[in-house]
Amino acid sequence: MQAYRGSLLRFDPAGRPVYDEDGLLVVGPDADGRQRVQDAGAYAAVAARHPQVPVTHWPGRIIAPGFVDMHIHYPQTDIIGAPADGLLPWLENYTFPAETRFADKAHSAEVAEFFLDELMRNGVTTSLTFATSHPESVDAFFEAAQRRRLRMITGKVLQDRHSPDGVRDEAEQSLIDSEALIRKWHNVDRLGYAITPRFAPTSTDAQLRGAGELAAKYPDTWIHSHVAENKDEVRWARELFPHARSYLDVYAGFGLMRERAVYAHCIHFDDDDRRLMRETGTATAVSPTSNLFLGSGFFDFEGADRVGYHYGLASDVGGGTSFSPFTTMMAAYYAGREGQTKPGISIAPSQLWWRHTAGAARALGLESVIGNLQPGCEADFVVINPKATPLLSRKTSLAANLEELLFALIVLGDDRLIERTVISQAG
């Protein structure tokens, strides 16, 4: 058992912040030796319940849940900031050429190590991650994550048409490879597998049907893809699947919408699409820096809340422009202003934070496992220095309440805020 003292941020089941200015987090091993939160709350009360537990004190620091990134591409690490006219030219000119290199296991492994270093430096402790169509890219990522004892999710990309040589696969073999990878990696240590059609236009009916059959056979896996990101993409999907009511309905027709299904973007939706998300338990990974960078549009936060379905925040590197959750939260605040019909701030700072931690965990089907620091959660957390820069120090010292403090961190923060990232180690 070990205890950590500092200001403590966590969330209640309704998504409201719980903040102890002088708090104590007590962690200890479960039956498998994995560190979990045993107790949390005000220092005086919690310390009295654990008088023999040694305490590490971080004065002036905030102990907060590790961030959860709901959609990110590790093979696109090297193409952040690549200029393009929009999504489809960006894929053609930068993404696909970069991803062809991931047939090489050594290259995949080198990028995976750098990528995970970058996540840890920015306080991201779990991500739902795209690999490439090459099984080598999946093995390399899982091997690197397993060595670090991280909770990570990825899967082989499925794309058997409208893709160039070097990334295009073949339907039957792609499904055989996917099932072999599920059996090899899913639920091993803290790893999870995601069945991953790139997006509907790059898969044949046979591949999408097979993906749906895998999803039914392995119901605790994830499903991970893109939908309704870009108007040109939406038109293309309509041409390819004329019998579907909408782009999203394509996935429903192939059995690819359920709990633990996550679709990135979901910008060009109507309320029928939103209701389909709600009724199937499917979640959206909102990727605001990518949407702004590629000119794709703005996620409708008010529409999602009105209909009521799960969503959380994502960086979408490399279309996204930063690994930093603070950059993502700030961009979500900007996007929330677009089309806002009610006066006031677009999204409360604590809600932005929740959508990138416990709310994202809920959307992934991992509520009470990650993304929070309530008893029973795995003890992945970050230590934040609110005085990491002179401007932050000045601004945070003026905060009159928690919302002002969190907003100052979101607006002015970057990787310098993350003093350390602590992972729930086993053994």
N, C-alpha and C positions, 0 to 999 in steps of 0.2 A: 504494500500500500504506500502511496505517495500523495502528498497534498500540495496544492499550488495556490498561493495567495496573491490576489490582485483584484482589480475591478473585473466583475464577471458578467458576461452577456450570454443569455440563452433565451429560449422561446417557450411559451406555454402551448397547449394543444390547439388553441385558436389562432396561433401565429402572432400573438402579442409578445413584445419584448419583456424579459424579466432581467432586471439589472441591479446588481449589488455593487455599490461603489467600493466597499471593502468586502470582497467575497472570498470563498474558499472552494476549490474544486478538489475532490478526493477521488483518486482512481486506484483501481486494483484489479488483479487478474480474475477472469471467470474460470469455468471448469476447463476450458481449452488453453488457459494461460494468456488469453488476450486481454489487454487492459481496457476496462470499461469504467464509466463514471459510476462511482459508488454513492456519492453524496455531493450536493452542491447547494450553495446558498450563502447567507450572510456569515462572515468569518466567525463572529462570536458564537453563534448557534452551532455551526458545523464543527468548529474546532472542539467545542465541549463534548461532542459525540464521538470524537476520534482523538483522544488525548495522547495516544502513543504514536500517532502517525507523523513522520517527519514532514516538515513544511518548507517548501522553496518559496521565498517571497520575492515578488516582482513589483516593487512599489512604483506607482505611476503608470503601470501597464494595464492593458485590457486583455483578459483571457476570453477568447471568443471561439465559436465552432469553426472548424476548417471549412473553407468554401467548397461548394459543389458546382462543377461546370457541366451543364447538361448536354453540351454538344461542342465538340472540338475535333480537329483533324491533326493527328500528330505528324503525318507525312507532309503536311503543308507548312511546317515550321519555317522552312527556308523561303517561302513565297509571301510572307507577310509584307504588305505594302506594294505588291506588284500592280502596276497600273493597268487598267482595262476599261473598256466601254461599258461593261456590265457583266452579269453572271456568266452567260454562255461563252462570250469571247475570253473571259478570264479562265474558265475551265480549259478551253482549247489551247490557249497560248501559254499558260503557266502551270495549271494544276496537273493535267494529264502528263505532260513531259516530266514534271518532278516526280510523279507517282510511279512512273515506269522503273525508276531506280530501286524501288523497294522489292523487286524480285531478288535482290542481293541481300542475303541475311545480314552480312556485316554492316552494310549501309543502314539497314533497318535498325539494327542494334545501336549503332552510334547515334542516330537521330532520336531513338527512344530514350536513351540515357540523357541526352541534352534536354529533350522535351520534359521529362519527369523532373529534372533539376529545375527547370523554369517554373513548372507548376508549384513545386515546393517553395521556391523563392518568393512566389506570389501568394502563398497561403492556400492553394487549391489542393485539397487532400483526396478528392474523388472526382473522376471525370468519366462521362460517357463519350467514348473516343472512336472516331473513324480510323481504321487502318487503311489498307488498299486491297485490291483484288488478289494479292499474292499471299498465300498462307504463311510465307516467311515473315511478312510484316506483322502478322498476328502473334506468331511464336515469339518474335523478338520483343514485342511490347509486353506480352504477358511474363516472359522471363525476367525482364527488367523490373516490372512492377512486383513480381513475386519476391525477388531478392530484397526489395525495400519494404515488403509486407504492407503494400498499399491496397486499398479497396478501389479497384479499377475495372472498367467494363469496356470491351471492344469486340470486334468480330471482322471476319473477312467480308470485304465489299463484293456485292453481286452486281455485275454489269456485263451482260452478254450481247448487247447491241448498241449502236450509235456511240461507240467508244473506239478510240484508236488502238492500233496494235501496241502491245506492251501493257495495257491495262484491261483490255477486253478479255473476258473469260468465256467459258462454254457452259451452258445451263446444267447439263447432267453432272459434269465433273465439279462444277462450283457447289452444287448441293451435297455431293459426296464429301468434298473437302470441308464444307461447313459443318456437317454432322460429325466428322472426325475431330474437328477442333472443339466442338461442343463437348464431346466425350472426354477430350484431353484436358480441357481447361475450366469448364463451367463449374462453379462452386468449389474450386480448388483454392484452399486458403481463403483469401479475400477477393478472389477474381470472379467475374461474371461475364457471360458471353452474350453478345447482341447479334441477332440475325439482321443483316445490313444490306438491303437493296440500296444502291446509291440514290437513285430516285426513279420513279416509274418509267420515264422515257428511255432509260438505259437498260431496262430489263424486258425480255420477252414475256409473254403470258406464261410460258412453261416455267421460266425461272421464278416469276412472282408466285405462281401456283405452288411450286415446290417450297418456296420460302414460307408460305402460309402453312403448308403441311408440316414443316419443321417446327414452326411456332406452336402448332397444336400438339405435336408430339412432345415438345419440351416447353411446357407452359410457364416455367419459372425463368426462362431466358428473357432477354429484352429483345425488342424490335426497334431498329434505329434507321431513320431515313429522312429525306427532305420532302417538303410539299409546299406548293403555292408561295414560293419565294419571289418569283420574278414574273411579270406579265407575259413575256415572251415564252417562258417555260410553261406557264399555264395554258397558253394557246397551243403549244406543242403537245402537251398532254391531252388536250381536248381532241386534237387531230388523231392521235394515236389510239385513244380509247373513247371512241364516239358514243358508246353505249353507257358510259358511266355518267351519273348525274353531275359530278364535279371531279376535279383532280383528286381531292381527298377520297371520294367514293371509289376510285380505282383500288386503293389499298383495302378498303372494306370488302370489296368484291373478291379479293384474294385471301381473306382471312388474316389480314395484317393489322387489325385494330383490336386492341384489348388492353387490359392493365399491363404495365411495363412496356407498352409501345410508346415511343417518343419520336415525334416529328419536328424537325427544325423548321423555324420560320412561321408558317401558317399565317401569312400576311393577307393574302387575297382570298378571304373567307367570307361566306354569308352566314346567317344564323342557322341554316340547316347544317352547314359544316360544323359549326360550334356545338350544336346539339348532338351531332354524331360523335364528336370528341367526348362530350360528357357521358353519353349513353354507353359508350364502349370502354370508358376508363382510360382513354388515350390522353397523352400529355403533349404539350408544346414546349420546345426549347426556344425561348425568345433570344434572338441574337442581334442586339441593336447596333453594335459597332459594325458588324458585317453588313447589315441592311443599309446603314448610312453610307458606308464605304462603296458598296456596289450599286447604290441608287435603287435598291429593290423596293423600298416603301417602308411603311411603319406598322408594326404590330398594333392591333386594336385592343389595348388593355381594357377599356371600358366595355367593349363587346364581349371579351372573355369573361369578365367579372359578371356581366349582366346574365349571361347564359349559365356560367358557373362550371368551368372545367379546369383541370390542373395545368399549371404552367410554371416554369422557372427560368432562370437566366443562364445564358451561355455566352462564351467568348467567340465561338466559331472561328478561331484561328485556323488557317490563314486568311480567309475572307475577313474575319475579324482582325482588328488592328492591335490588340494587346492581350497578353495573358492576365493582366491585372483585373481582379474583380471590381476594384474601385472605378476603373475606366468603364467597365461593362455597366455597373450600376448608374454611373453618371449618364451614359448614353441612353439607358432605359428611362431615366428621368426626362431627358430631352424628348425621346420618342413618345412618352406619355403625354407631353404637352400637345403633340400633333393631334388635332381633332378633339381635344378636350372640351367637354360641354359644361363642366361644372367649375365654378371659381375655386381658387386655391391652388396649392401645390399639386402636381400631377400624381405622384405616388409618394406616400410618406417614407421618409428615410428608413425607418425600422422595417417597413414592408419591402423595400428594395433589398435590404440585408436579408430578410427572411426568404425572399425569392431566390437568393443565391446560397442559402444554407438549408435550414429545415424545410422550407417550402419546396426547394428543388429535390430534397430527399423524399418528401411525400410524393412528388410527381414521378419519381423513379420507382416508387414502391418500396422505399427504404426508410420510411418514417420510423423514428425511435431506434434506428440503427446508426445513422450518420447524420451530420448536419445540425446537431444540437448537443447540448451539454447537460441534459437531464439524466438522472440515474438510469442505468441500463444501456445508454448509448456507448458506442465505441469511442475511445478517448483520442480522437483526432482533433487537435485544436491549434490555434495560432495565438501568439503573444504579440500584441499590437502596441507600438510606442506612439501615442498621440502627439508627442512633441518631436517627431522624427526630423522635422525641418523647422527653421525659424518661423516661417509663416504658419505652419500647423500649430506650433507651440503657442503662438500669439492668438490664433483663432480659437483653438480648442479651450484655452483658458477663459475665453469669454462666453462659452456655451452656458446657457441658463437651464438647460434640461437635456434629457437623453436625445431627443430628436435633433436638437441643434448640434450636439456633439457628433452623432452619427452622420449628419449631413455634411459637417465640416470635413470629416474623414473621407466621405465619398467624393466631395468636390475637389479636395486638395490632395487626396491620397494617391499613392502608387506603391511599388514594391518596397520602398524605403520604410513604409509603415510596419511591414512584417518583420519583427525582430527575430522570431523563430517559429518554425512549424514543427509540431510534435505529433508523431504517428503512433497509433495504438499497436504497440509491438507485442508479439506473442513470445512465450518462453521465459 
